[in-house]
Amino acid sequence: MFWELHDSTACKTRQYMSAIFYHDDEQKALAQQSKEERQRKLTRKIVTEILPAETFYSAEDYHQKYLLRQEYLLHRSLKLSDAELLRSHVAAKINGYVAGYGTMKVFESEWPQWGINEDQAEMIRECHQLGPKVDC
């Protein structure tokens, strides 16, 4: 799934680099193997780095759920504080659908359990129809 959801051949700045982080030799070997398998399917060179997992720093709040935050009316309608937005699994799912990921079949089966209303669901559908907004 990792390789299909972004362009692993696009050069990015260090801040937006494509990377797989591993915790042990087994994870490193699996990551390298999957990279080699993916490379055989592409003509452009994969630039994704495979690196040891070290100290992790979360990005600033304004980067979190970024695409959802760009949909001002939808974002405001959820009435979530910044802290709630960061912790919300529902907001994470909505962010993915807003970006154009996932299927509408799955969305339609899930959203009624999220505590959102039909108007919010319709805004998500409209965003999803536009397709992915980022390539990373």
C-alpha positions in Angstrom: 0.0 0.0 0.0 2.8 2.4 0.8 4.2 2.4 -2.7 0.8 3.0 -4.3 -0.2 6.0 -2.2 2.5 8.4 -3.1 5.2 9.1 -5.7 8.3 7.5 -4.4 10.3 8.8 -7.3 9.7 12.5 -6.7 12.6 14.4 -5.1 11.4 16.3 -2.0 13.0 18.5 0.5 14.2 16.8 3.8 11.0 18.0 5.4 8.8 16.2 2.8 11.0 13.3 1.9 9.7 9.8 1.3 11.1 7.4 3.9 10.4 4.1 5.6 11.7 3.9 9.1 12.6 0.5 10.6 13.1 -0.7 14.2 15.1 -3.9 13.6 16.9 -5.9 10.9 13.8 -7.8 9.9 11.9 -4.6 9.2 14.9 -3.2 7.3 15.1 -6.3 5.1 11.4 -6.3 4.4 11.5 -2.6 3.5 14.4 -3.1 1.2 12.8 -6.1 -0.5 9.5 -4.2 -1.1 11.5 -1.3 -2.5 13.4 -3.5 -4.9 10.1 -5.2 -6.0 8.5 -1.8 -6.6 11.6 -0.5 -8.5 11.3 -3.4 -11.0 7.9 -2.0 -12.0 9.1 1.6 -12.6 11.4 3.3 -15.0 12.2 6.3 -12.7 14.5 5.7 -9.8 12.8 5.4 -6.4 14.3 8.0 -4.0 12.5 6.7 -0.8 15.1 6.3 1.9 15.1 3.4 4.3 16.3 4.7 7.7 16.5 3.5 11.3 13.7 4.8 13.5 15.1 7.3 15.9 13.5 10.2 17.9 10.2 11.2 16.2 8.9 14.8 16.3 5.4 15.6 15.4 4.9 18.3 12.8 3.4 21.6 13.9 -0.4 21.5 14.6 -1.2 23.4 11.4 0.3 20.5 9.4 -1.9 17.9 11.1 -5.0 16.9 9.1 -3.8 19.5 6.6 -6.2 18.7 3.8 -9.2 18.6 6.1 -8.2 22.1 7.5 -8.2 23.4 3.9 -11.9 22.5 3.6 -12.9 25.4 5.8 -16.6 24.8 6.1 -16.2 21.1 6.7 -13.5 21.7 9.2 -15.4 24.3 11.1 -18.6 22.2 11.1 -16.8 19.4 13.0 -16.4 21.9 15.9 -13.1 20.2 17.1 -10.5 22.1 19.0 -6.9 21.7 17.7 -6.2 19.1 20.4 -9.3 17.2 19.5 -8.5 17.3 15.8 -5.1 15.9 16.5 -6.4 12.9 18.5 -9.5 12.2 16.4 -9.6 9.0 14.4 -12.7 10.2 12.7 -10.8 13.4 11.6 -8.0 11.2 10.3 -10.5 9.2 8.2 -12.2 12.3 6.9 -8.8 13.8 6.0 -8.1 10.7 3.8 -11.4 10.9 2.1 -11.0 14.6 1.5 -7.7 13.8 -0.2 -9.5 11.4 -2.5 -8.4 8.2 -0.9 -10.6 5.3 0.1 -13.7 4.2 -1.7 -17.2 5.7 -1.6 -18.6 2.2 -0.9 -16.5 2.0 2.3 -17.2 5.6 3.2 -21.0 5.1 2.9 -20.8 2.1 5.2 -18.6 3.9 7.8 -19.8 7.5 8.1 -23.1 6.9 9.9 -21.1 5.6 12.9 -18.8 8.7 13.1 -21.2 11.1 14.6 -21.4 13.4 11.6 -24.5 14.6 9.8 -25.7 14.2 6.2 -24.5 17.7 5.3 -21.0 16.9 6.5 -21.1 13.6 4.7 -22.1 15.4 1.5 -19.1 17.8 1.8 -16.8 14.8 2.1 -18.3 13.2 -0.9 -17.8 16.3 -3.0 -14.2 16.6 -1.9 -13.5 12.9 -2.6 -14.9 13.2 -6.1 -12.2 15.8 -6.9 -9.5 13.1 -6.3 -6.1 13.2 -4.6 -4.8 16.7 -3.9 -1.2 15.8 -3.1 1.4 13.4 -4.4 3.3 12.7 -1.3 
